[in-house]
Amino acid sequence: MGELVHDVVVFLSRNLEYCSYGQTALFMTDDFDELEQKYNQASISERSKFKAETLSNVGGRVLTSSLKESGSDVGLDKWLCITLIMAIEASVKLPKIRSLTDLQQSLSLLGSLPPDVIVAVELLWTPQEAGDSYSKDELLRDYPKLANL
C-alpha cells in the first residue's frame, strides 16, 4: 500500500500543471472500528459518483467491464478526477487546499507516511476507458467543495 501511495504522489507531483481543482478531507479517530466504518463510507460515497466502474483491482484480483460505445469523443470536455482514500494509524494535519502549493504539501505529507501506518488505500479515477468522458460541469456537480487552483 505504501508503494501505491508513493507512486500516486510522485505521478501527481510531476503533473501539477494539469491540476485545476483540489480538496482534502480528514476524519480522525482512535477507534479502529470507527476508522474502518468511515473509510468504507468514503469509498462507497466516492465510487457511487461514477457512471460505471470499468476497472477494479482489489488484492490483485482484476475485474474489467466495458462501456457502451458513445461514438466519437471529438469536441468533448475532457476532465480527469483522481480520488485517493486512505485509512492511516497516525495523526496527520493536511492543509486546506487553496493553491497548487497546498496540494503539493498535502501530497508530500501523504508520500512521507511510513508504510506501517497505512491501513488501507483506494485509488479511484474517472474516466477510465476510451470513449468515456467527464466534463467540468460534472466534476463540479459531483465535487462542489473543490477549490479552484
Backbone torsions as a table, in degrees:
resi	resn	phi	psi	omega
1	MET	NA	-38.3	178.6
2	GLY	-61.2	-36.4	179.4
3	GLU	-66.7	-40.0	177.3
4	LEU	-61.2	-47.9	179.1
5	VAL	-59.4	-46.5	179.6
6	HIS	-58.4	-47.2	-178.9
7	ASP	-62.8	-41.5	178.8
8	VAL	-64.9	-44.7	179.9
9	VAL	-60.8	-45.7	-180.0
10	VAL	-63.6	-45.9	-179.9
11	PHE	-59.3	-50.1	-178.7
12	LEU	-66.0	-39.8	179.4
13	SER	-62.7	-34.7	178.7
14	ARG	-75.7	-14.6	-174.9
15	ASN	-123.9	31.0	-178.4
16	LEU	-59.6	-28.5	-179.2
17	GLU	-64.1	-16.9	178.2
18	TYR	-95.5	-1.6	-179.2
19	CYS	-88.1	118.8	-178.5
20	SER	-105.5	-25.9	-177.5
21	TYR	-138.6	157.9	177.5
22	GLY	-161.0	162.0	178.7
23	GLN	-162.5	145.1	167.8
24	THR	-120.4	146.1	174.1
25	ALA	-136.5	141.0	-173.2
26	LEU	-140.1	135.6	173.0
27	PHE	-129.9	128.4	-178.6
28	MET	-121.5	139.3	177.0
29	THR	-156.7	156.7	173.7
30	ASP	-95.7	-5.4	-177.0
31	ASP	-93.2	112.0	-176.8
32	PHE	-60.6	-40.7	179.6
33	ASP	-62.4	-40.0	178.3
34	GLU	-68.0	-38.0	176.4
35	LEU	-60.0	-47.0	179.2
36	GLU	-61.4	-42.7	179.7
37	GLN	-62.3	-46.7	-179.8
38	LYS	-65.8	-37.6	177.2
39	TYR	-62.5	-47.5	179.5
40	ASN	-63.5	-39.1	177.3
41	GLN	-62.9	-43.8	179.2
42	ALA	-63.2	-41.6	179.2
43	SER	-61.2	-48.6	-179.5
44	ILE	-64.1	-43.6	-179.9
45	SER	-59.4	-45.8	-178.6
46	GLU	-71.3	-43.5	-179.1
47	ARG	-65.5	-30.2	-178.6
48	SER	-72.6	-11.6	177.7
49	LYS	-76.7	-16.7	-176.3
50	PHE	-86.5	144.2	176.4
51	LYS	-64.5	-38.9	-179.1
52	ALA	-158.2	155.9	172.5
53	GLU	-105.8	112.7	-177.0
54	THR	-96.4	-9.1	177.5
55	LEU	-148.8	132.4	175.8
56	SER	-140.5	132.6	178.2
57	ASN	-134.0	99.6	-179.3
58	VAL	-117.2	117.4	179.0
59	GLY	58.5	32.2	-179.3
60	GLY	85.1	-4.4	177.8
61	ARG	-90.8	109.1	-175.0
62	VAL	-98.3	127.6	175.4
63	LEU	-121.6	135.3	177.5
64	THR	-128.9	152.5	172.7
65	SER	-146.6	164.4	-177.4
66	SER	-114.9	150.7	172.0
67	LEU	-88.9	152.9	174.0
68	LYS	-67.1	130.5	-178.5
69	GLU	-58.2	132.2	-179.2
70	SER	-109.5	15.8	179.4
71	GLY	90.9	-158.5	-176.9
72	SER	-70.0	146.8	175.9
73	ASP	-100.7	12.5	178.4
74	VAL	-64.2	130.1	178.0
75	GLY	84.1	-1.3	179.1
76	LEU	-75.4	146.3	174.0
77	ASP	-77.6	107.9	-171.8
78	LYS	-105.1	114.8	176.1
79	TRP	-126.4	154.7	176.8
80	LEU	-123.2	133.6	177.4
81	CYS	-117.2	123.8	178.8
82	ILE	-114.4	127.6	179.6
83	THR	-123.2	128.9	177.3
84	LEU	-117.1	114.5	178.9
85	ILE	-106.7	128.4	-177.8
86	MET	-132.8	143.7	168.2
87	ALA	-115.0	122.8	-177.4
88	ILE	-131.9	148.7	175.9
89	GLU	-101.7	68.8	179.0
90	ALA	-164.1	157.1	176.1
91	SER	-90.2	120.3	-177.9
92	VAL	-130.9	136.2	175.7
93	LYS	-114.6	105.2	178.3
94	LEU	-91.6	139.1	177.7
95	PRO	-70.4	150.8	171.7
96	LYS	-67.6	132.8	-176.4
97	ILE	-79.4	116.8	175.9
98	ARG	-129.8	-10.7	-175.6
99	SER	-155.3	169.9	175.6
100	LEU	-63.5	-31.7	177.1
101	THR	-63.7	-43.1	176.9
102	ASP	-62.2	-41.4	178.8
103	LEU	-62.4	-45.4	179.3
104	GLN	-62.0	-40.5	178.2
105	GLN	-63.0	-43.6	178.7
106	SER	-62.6	-44.5	178.8
107	LEU	-61.8	-43.0	179.4
108	SER	-62.0	-42.2	177.8
109	LEU	-62.0	-45.5	-179.7
110	LEU	-66.5	-40.3	-179.8
111	GLY	-68.6	-21.5	-178.7
112	SER	-92.8	0.7	178.8
113	LEU	-65.7	136.1	175.0
114	PRO	-64.5	139.1	-178.1
115	PRO	-55.7	-29.4	-176.0
116	ASP	-73.8	-9.2	176.6
117	VAL	-97.1	-7.7	-179.4
118	ILE	-86.8	113.4	-177.7
119	VAL	-87.5	-42.9	-177.9
120	ALA	-153.9	149.6	178.8
121	VAL	-141.4	138.0	172.7
122	GLU	-134.6	125.6	177.8
123	LEU	-108.2	122.5	179.9
124	LEU	-122.4	143.8	171.7
125	TRP	-150.4	150.4	176.7
126	THR	-145.2	141.8	-4.7
127	PRO	-78.1	161.1	-178.6
128	GLN	-109.6	-24.0	-169.3
129	GLU	-118.8	144.9	175.0
130	ALA	-56.7	139.6	-179.0
131	GLY	93.2	-16.7	176.1
132	ASP	-89.2	155.2	178.9
133	SER	-143.6	160.9	178.5
134	TYR	-143.6	115.5	-175.3
135	SER	-88.9	164.4	176.3
136	LYS	-60.6	-40.9	178.7
137	ASP	-61.5	-42.4	177.9
138	GLU	-64.3	-43.1	179.7
139	LEU	-58.1	-49.1	-177.2
140	LEU	-72.3	-27.6	174.7
141	ARG	-70.2	-44.8	-177.9
142	ASP	-73.4	-27.4	-176.7
143	TYR	-131.3	71.3	-174.8
144	PRO	-67.5	-15.1	-178.0
145	LYS	-93.1	4.5	179.8
146	LEU	-64.2	141.1	175.6
147	ALA	-95.2	136.6	176.4
148	ASN	-73.8	123.9	-177.7
149	LEU	-94.5	NA	NA
